[in-house]
Structures are given as C-alpha cells and as structure tokens.
Amino acid sequence: MALPASQYSVLDAETVERLDDDTFLCHVAGLTFFSFEVHPVLTVSVSVGPTGPTVDLLKTELRGSRTVRAANERFTARMRNRVSWKPGEEEGARVLVSDVDLTVTLELPGWFPLPRGAVQATGEWCGNAVLGRVLDVALPRFLKQLEKDYQLWAEGAHEERILDME
C-alpha cells in the first residue's frame, strides 16, 4: 500500500485502463436501474500517503440509453476513498479499512413538474443506490486484486502483469 500508483504491478485489463502513472479509467459492469441499464465509467487518480492510498474520482461518465447519457449534462459526483490498515484481532494480522466520502448532484430543469423535495429525496435514494452498487461491485474486486498483487509482490514478481480476476 506504500508503492506509488506508477509501480502497481497488477491491473485488471477488462475493467481498468492506465491513463498515466497515477490516473486510471475504470469501467464498471452494467447496472440495471428501474428500466434503464447504466454503465458508469470512472476516471480516478491514486495518490499514496503515509497511511496508504487515496483514490479520488476525477470524472464520471454514464453510458447506456440516450436518457442515461443525457443525465451526464446534469450529473456530477465527487468521491474520495482513503484506504488504510489497522491491527487485526490476531497477532500480526492487519485489516484493510476503506473510508469513502461521496457527493452526488443532479441538476433539475426549471420546468420539471414534480416538487423539488420529492425529487431530491428520490434522487438521493437513487444516487446512493446506484453508486452504492458500484462500490459493492468495485470494492471487493479491488480488495481481491490488491491481495493477489501483494502475493505476487511477496513472491518477488515485480514486473507488470495482467491478472485474471476470475
């Protein structure tokens, strides 16, 4: 967890694309939300500090139907995920901790017929549901990838590899 992102040796080539030393494009599996299928594509940067890596969301693009794509013009998301460790219950064991701050904003057109309060409550629930689902899918996959990356590193495999995540 102390290596700079430029030295990460394992990438899941199906879902993660390296853009530069510390910036990645992450394709999240399609999510069905009501009758819409949403394919979020996240651009994130990774920085490593003394307590572990921090992942910052730089950009979110929603792909899918025309309605889903149109939401990109009125949708913003901010996210910061701080990954660290703490001592585990067993001697020498460590537990990974992920602390996520997430803000989602959806701008409504002035002509929108529903009361803003109802839309806000529904939008907050929907935004939390969609992004919660993204985290439910992506975080365990990331932790599994991190574990495999650590195993390769511990075995002395320092060259860049693409890992089969199945």
C-alpha positions in Angstrom: 0.0 0.0 0.0 3.0 2.3 0.1 4.0 1.9 -3.6 3.2 4.8 -5.8 0.5 4.1 -8.3 3.1 4.2 -11.1 4.5 1.0 -9.7 1.3 -1.0 -9.4 2.1 -4.3 -11.0 -1.4 -5.7 -11.4 -4.2 -4.3 -13.5 -7.5 -5.9 -14.4 -7.3 -5.3 -18.1 -11.0 -5.9 -18.7 -12.1 -3.1 -16.3 -9.1 -0.9 -15.6 -7.0 1.1 -18.1 -4.0 3.1 -17.0 -4.0 6.6 -18.5 -0.8 7.8 -16.9 1.3 7.0 -13.8 -1.5 7.7 -11.3 -4.7 8.0 -13.4 -6.9 5.2 -14.3 -10.1 4.7 -16.4 -12.4 2.2 -14.6 -15.3 0.5 -16.5 -18.0 -0.6 -14.0 -20.2 -3.5 -15.0 -23.7 -2.5 -16.2 -26.2 -1.9 -13.6 -30.0 -2.1 -14.2 -31.8 0.7 -12.5 -35.6 0.7 -12.9 -35.8 0.1 -16.7 -32.5 1.7 -17.6 -29.1 0.0 -17.9 -26.3 2.2 -16.7 -22.6 1.6 -17.4 -20.6 4.0 -15.3 -17.1 4.9 -16.5 -14.9 6.5 -13.8 -11.7 8.4 -14.2 -9.8 8.2 -10.9 -6.4 9.3 -9.6 -4.4 7.4 -7.0 -2.0 9.1 -4.6 -0.1 7.3 -1.8 0.4 9.0 1.5 2.0 7.8 4.8 -1.2 6.0 5.8 -2.0 4.4 2.4 -3.5 5.2 -1.0 -6.2 7.7 -1.6 -8.4 7.3 -4.7 -10.1 10.5 -6.0 -12.9 10.5 -8.6 -11.9 12.9 -11.3 -14.8 12.3 -13.7 -17.9 10.1 -14.1 -19.5 9.3 -17.4 -22.8 7.4 -17.5 -23.1 5.2 -20.6 -26.3 3.5 -21.7 -29.5 4.6 -23.3 -30.0 8.1 -24.7 -31.8 9.1 -21.4 -28.9 7.8 -19.3 -26.3 9.6 -21.5 -28.4 12.8 -21.2 -28.1 12.7 -17.5 -24.3 13.4 -17.8 -25.0 17.1 -18.5 -26.8 17.5 -15.2 -25.0 14.9 -13.1 -21.8 15.3 -11.0 -20.2 13.1 -8.5 -17.3 13.6 -6.1 -15.6 10.8 -4.3 -12.6 10.2 -2.2 -11.7 6.8 -0.9 -8.9 6.5 1.7 -7.6 3.0 2.1 -5.5 2.2 5.2 -5.0 -0.6 7.6 -5.4 -1.2 11.3 -4.2 -4.0 13.5 -6.3 -7.2 13.3 -7.5 -9.3 16.2 -4.8 -11.9 15.7 -1.2 -11.1 16.5 0.5 -9.6 13.4 -2.8 -9.5 11.4 -3.9 -6.4 9.6 -7.3 -5.3 8.5 -7.9 -3.1 5.4 -10.1 -0.1 6.0 -11.8 1.8 3.3 -13.3 5.3 4.2 -15.4 6.7 1.3 -16.7 10.3 1.1 -19.3 10.6 -1.8 -21.3 13.5 -3.0 -23.8 13.3 -5.9 -25.5 16.2 -7.5 -28.3 16.2 -10.1 -29.5 19.5 -11.5 -33.2 19.6 -12.4 -34.6 21.7 -15.3 -36.8 24.6 -14.1 -39.8 23.2 -15.9 -39.6 19.9 -14.0 -43.2 19.0 -12.9 -42.6 17.3 -9.6 -41.9 19.1 -6.3 -38.2 19.5 -5.7 -38.4 17.9 -2.2 -39.8 14.7 -3.6 -37.3 14.7 -6.4 -34.4 15.4 -4.0 -35.4 12.5 -1.7 -35.8 10.1 -4.6 -32.7 11.4 -6.3 -30.6 10.9 -3.1 -32.0 7.4 -2.7 -31.4 6.6 -6.4 -27.9 8.1 -6.4 -26.9 6.3 -3.3 -28.4 3.0 -4.7 -26.5 3.3 -8.0 -23.2 4.4 -6.5 -23.6 2.1 -3.6 -24.0 -0.7 -6.1 -20.9 0.5 -7.9 -18.9 0.3 -4.6 -20.5 -3.1 -3.8 -19.1 -4.4 -7.0 -15.9 -2.5 -7.3 -14.5 -2.5 -3.8 -14.5 -6.3 -3.2 -12.9 -6.7 -6.7 -10.3 -4.1 -5.8 -9.5 -5.8 -2.5 -9.2 -9.2 -4.2 -6.9 -7.6 -6.8 -4.9 -5.9 -4.0 -4.5 -9.3 -2.3 -3.3 -11.0 -5.5 -1.0 -8.1 -6.2 0.5 -8.4 -2.8 1.0 -12.1 -3.2 2.9 -11.6 -6.5 5.0 -8.8 -4.9 5.8 -11.1 -1.8 6.9 -13.8 -4.3 9.3 -11.4 -5.9 7.3 -10.8 -9.1 7.9 -7.1 -9.7 7.3 -6.9 -13.4 4.0 -5.6 -14.7 1.4 -8.4 -15.1 -2.2 -8.6 -16.1 -4.1 -10.7 -13.6 -7.1 -12.9 -14.3 -9.6 -11.9 -11.7 -11.9 -14.9 -12.0 
